[in-house]
Amino acid sequence: MNVLAPLETLFTVERGSDLPLPPDLLTLFGHLQFPPRQGRPYVIGNFVTTLDGVVTLNEPGHVSGGDISGFNRHDQMVMGLLRATADAVIVGAGTLRSAPKHLWTAEYIYPPLSHAYRQLRTSLGKPVQPLNVIVSAHANINLDLPVFQSGQVPVVIVTTPDGLQRIREQHLPRSVQVLPVRTIHSTDSLDVRAILEAVNHVQRSEMILVEGGPQLMGDFFAEQSIDELFLTLAPQIAGRDGHIDRPGLVSGKRFAPEHPLWGTLIGVKRGGSHLFLRYAFEAVAFAF
Ligand SMILES: NC(=O)c1ccc[n+]([C@@H]2O[C@H](COP(=O)([O-])OP(=O)(O)OC[C@H]3O[C@@H](n4cnc5c(N)ncnc54)[C@H](OP(=O)(O)O)[C@@H]3O)[C@@H](O)[C@H]2O)c1
């Protein structure tokens, strides 16, 4: 395997003190800083998008983020780094359905740096693996999937009271908890603040990583619960022909022109023709 070249830092804004990255990660990524916490978890999102804004090709056999990034190793390395800093990684059930064999761990996405990721978690005083959180209203979830059965990661399924009933009809592995959380008004949509509260209850969290997909991300943006977005821009045009839905990183919610959400650029790195962007967003201050 070719050795991965370091990312080139083109622009960066000071955000706080440096995380104790082990040498391999420091060389590849450069310094990583997050602002001091404000008495609540800091919430970051991570997505990869094509130049024309597509985050899933949405075709049989081509529904993964890898199809978008071109299975780019820099992107996998950064995903691993963010997972290694996170106390919990949250995904929607649609993302689980599109990647049924996945574990949301640093090692799983970029095995060559397993040792460095583990070192980082140890230095940060975090448990071996981040809590994997699956968000689902209906909880039609196959509990035979590796994320539930491997025992390698602690898992929480957050769902509605109806979802809780449904999932209790299956045998629940020991590493899996199910928590019902409140919904918004009379919908099936779980309240994002309640999701974060449930996550923090199971695993006290300084840093929570949201890896989507678009529907969950829309809900997080709608409730102004994203502090930062790490966005990989992959240099391909995927196109849309109107026959299949090819969402951007938000679906199911509309912001502009009435309430556009503007971000502030705080970082740009380059790996070949891929760009690694970092945007800060105004998140609502909340307390549990
Ligand atoms: N390019 C990238 O970086 C990236 C990142 C992530 C995902 N993706 C792609 O995105 C596609 C999936 O899109 P998606 O929009 O379906 O993903 P999603 O947001 O992961 O999944 C949607 C499902 O998650 C549950 N859900 C999400 N928000 C909820 C809320 N607030 N309350 C209750 N349930 C909630 C619901 O599950 P139930 O139906 O079970 O109730 C909903 O149907 C996949 O192809 C995946 O590969 C791409």
The ligand as a MOL file (V3000), in Angstrom:
LIG
                    3D

  0  0  0     0  0            999 V3000
M  V30 BEGIN CTAB
M  V30 COUNTS 48 52 0 0 0
M  V30 BEGIN ATOM
M  V30 1 N -21.7540 11.2730 1.9000 0
M  V30 2 C -21.8290 11.1700 3.2050 0
M  V30 3 O -20.9810 11.7130 3.9300 0
M  V30 4 C -22.9540 10.3980 3.8460 0
M  V30 5 C -23.0600 10.3690 5.2420 0
M  V30 6 C -24.1080 9.6430 5.8070 0
M  V30 7 C -25.0220 8.9920 4.9920 0
M  V30 8 N -24.8900 9.0640 3.6500 0 CHG=1
M  V30 9 C -25.8460 8.3810 2.7740 0
M  V30 10 O -27.1600 8.8430 3.0170 0
M  V30 11 C -28.0700 7.8010 2.6410 0
M  V30 12 C -29.1460 7.6660 3.7100 0
M  V30 13 O -29.9000 8.8580 3.7540 0
M  V30 14 P -31.0320 9.0910 4.8400 0
M  V30 15 O -31.4830 10.4920 4.7650 0
M  V30 16 O -32.0530 7.9880 4.7460 0 CHG=-1
M  V30 17 O -30.1750 8.8680 6.1360 0
M  V30 18 P -30.4690 8.9230 7.6840 0
M  V30 19 O -30.7570 10.3010 8.1470 0
M  V30 20 O -29.3070 8.2070 8.2490 0
M  V30 21 O -31.7150 7.9700 7.9030 0
M  V30 22 C -33.0440 8.3780 7.8780 0
M  V30 23 C -33.7650 7.4940 8.8760 0
M  V30 24 O -33.1760 7.6850 10.1650 0
M  V30 25 C -34.1720 7.8300 11.1410 0
M  V30 26 N -34.1680 9.2080 11.5810 0
M  V30 27 C -33.3800 10.2340 11.1480 0
M  V30 28 N -33.6420 11.3510 11.8510 0
M  V30 29 C -34.6010 11.0280 12.7480 0
M  V30 30 C -35.2770 11.7360 13.7660 0
M  V30 31 N -35.0210 13.0370 14.0470 0
M  V30 32 N -36.2170 11.0660 14.4870 0
M  V30 33 C -36.4850 9.7770 14.2590 0
M  V30 34 N -35.8640 9.0470 13.3080 0
M  V30 35 C -34.9340 9.6670 12.5730 0
M  V30 36 C -35.4590 7.3980 10.4820 0
M  V30 37 O -35.4340 5.9860 10.6270 0
M  V30 38 P -36.6910 4.9910 10.6050 0
M  V30 39 O -37.1850 5.0180 9.1960 0
M  V30 40 O -36.0870 3.6750 10.9820 0
M  V30 41 O -37.6940 5.4840 11.5760 0
M  V30 42 C -35.2400 7.8210 9.0380 0
M  V30 43 O -36.0170 7.1110 8.1100 0
M  V30 44 C -27.2400 6.5360 2.4590 0
M  V30 45 O -27.0960 6.2610 1.0980 0
M  V30 46 C -25.8970 6.9120 3.0620 0
M  V30 47 O -24.8070 6.2600 2.4700 0
M  V30 48 C -23.8770 9.7620 3.0620 0
M  V30 END ATOM
M  V30 BEGIN BOND
M  V30 1 1 1 2
M  V30 2 2 2 3
M  V30 3 1 2 4
M  V30 4 1 4 5
M  V30 5 2 4 48
M  V30 6 2 5 6
M  V30 7 1 6 7
M  V30 8 2 7 8
M  V30 9 1 8 9
M  V30 10 1 8 48
M  V30 11 1 9 10
M  V30 12 1 9 46
M  V30 13 1 10 11
M  V30 14 1 11 12
M  V30 15 1 11 44
M  V30 16 1 12 13
M  V30 17 1 13 14
M  V30 18 2 14 15
M  V30 19 1 14 16
M  V30 20 1 14 17
M  V30 21 1 17 18
M  V30 22 2 18 19
M  V30 23 1 18 20
M  V30 24 1 18 21
M  V30 25 1 21 22
M  V30 26 1 22 23
M  V30 27 1 23 24
M  V30 28 1 23 42
M  V30 29 1 24 25
M  V30 30 1 25 26
M  V30 31 1 25 36
M  V30 32 1 26 27
M  V30 33 1 26 35
M  V30 34 2 27 28
M  V30 35 1 28 29
M  V30 36 1 29 30
M  V30 37 2 29 35
M  V30 38 1 30 31
M  V30 39 2 30 32
M  V30 40 1 32 33
M  V30 41 2 33 34
M  V30 42 1 34 35
M  V30 43 1 36 37
M  V30 44 1 36 42
M  V30 45 1 37 38
M  V30 46 2 38 39
M  V30 47 1 38 40
M  V30 48 1 38 41
M  V30 49 1 42 43
M  V30 50 1 44 45
M  V30 51 1 44 46
M  V30 52 1 46 47
M  V30 END BOND
M  V30 END CTAB
M  END
